[in-house]
Amino acid sequence: MNGASREALAAARERLDALTDSTSVDAAALADELAAVTALLDREVSLRRVLTDPAQAGEAKADLARRLLGSQVSGTAADLVSGMVRSRWSQSRDLVDALEELANVGDLTAAQKSGGLDSVEDELFRFGRIVASDTQLRAALTNRSATAAAKGELLRSLLGGRAHEATVRLVTRLVTAPRGRSLESGLESLSKLAAERRDRTVAVVTSAVPLSDRQKQRLGDALAKLYGRRMHLNLDVDPQVVGGLRVQVGDEVINGSLADRLEDAGRRLAG
């Protein structure tokens, strides 16, 4: 992508991150919905051209998207897609590519929230190596005469119970709906997305009272020092939190007593 499409994708990624940072949003379910919209617009060429027509007003296109999708997907997914069609796209196909990328990021985010992102990244790499070394398997997965159901069943027999759920979902979508890409290039793209996502660590912080800007800064600095990477704080308030503060990074939970140590570390960092 280039020009307007790159900017539109970046804005959509920011909106997706804001949505999935919330503990109330099921990132995997949202990924499923975005994948369904991807399939729809990939199939309906005339519709995607209307939704990306620069001569049409952005709000008119957003209204059309909401009318078409309102009964098919959640309000969260419909709002996200509506926001995307308000943007300008260099080519109509770029919108479909962007939706597919967001669906993949949604599944990777779900894996990150469950603490399984490192496993997914490793499994994608290893699966790529297996495909590269097994010509019969590659031929079966890329056979144009085989149905999507047959390919999906083959992947479930290979990966089911052996790989993270997100890995199975990502690879199955790639194999059953390659959209003109080679299997190798698709797996490489997924691996790059996983690596990119791994570099963005989210800490879900629940406090008994709202944190001040200074407290948020100190906590973020202390967590970054503890985990060795920049942290994004997703803040919630719950008066019943034991110890006054609860921090969750992946599947690791830091309770109030450990939070005191983080606060001490933050004070030292602040001088």
C-alpha positions, 0 to 999 in steps of 0.5 A: 500500500502507498499514499492514502491507503497507508494512512487509512490503514494506520488509522484503522490499526490505531482504532483496532488497538484502542478497541481491543485494549478494552477488556470488554472486547473479545478480540478473537470474535472481532477478528472473525467478524472482520474476516467475514467482511473481508470475504464479502468485499473480496467477493463483491467487487462492485460493492467495494468500489462503491465503498471506496469511491472518492467521489462519494461523501465519506459519511454516505459510504459509512451509512451504507456500510452500517446498513449492510453490516448492521444485522450481520456483525456486532456494533463494534465491527460495524463501527470499525468498518464504517470508519475505514470506508470514510477514509480515502483508499488508493485502490478499492482492493486496499480496503480488503487487504486492510480488513484482512490485516486487521482480522489477523491482528485481532487474532494475534491480540487475542493470543497476546491477551492470553499470554500465547503470542510467543507460542503463536509466533514460533508455531507460524515459523515452524509451520512455514519450515514444515511446508517448505520441506514437505512438497506433498503437504504444500501441494495438498494445501494449495490445491485449487481443486480441493474445497476449503472444507477439505483443507480446513479438515487437513489443517485441524488434523495437523494442528488441532491440539498441537498449536495455539488456537490463534495459530490454527485460525490464522493458518486456516484463513490463509490456506482456505482464502489465499486471495492470490498469495503464495502460502509462503508469502502469506506465512511470512506476512503473518510472522511479521505481524506477530513479531510487530505485535510482540513488541507492543506490550499491554498492561491492564491496570485496575485501580481502586481510584483513578490514577493521576498523570504522574502516577500513570507515568511512574507506573508505566516507567516501572513496568517498562523497567521490569519487563524490558520494553515499552508498556501501553497502559489500559486503565480501569477503575474498580473500588473493590480491587484488593490492595488498591491496584491490580496489573495484568500483563498477558497471563501474569497478574501483579497484586497490590503488594507487588504493586507497592514495589513497582511504586517504589521503583517508580519513585526511584526512577522519578528521582 
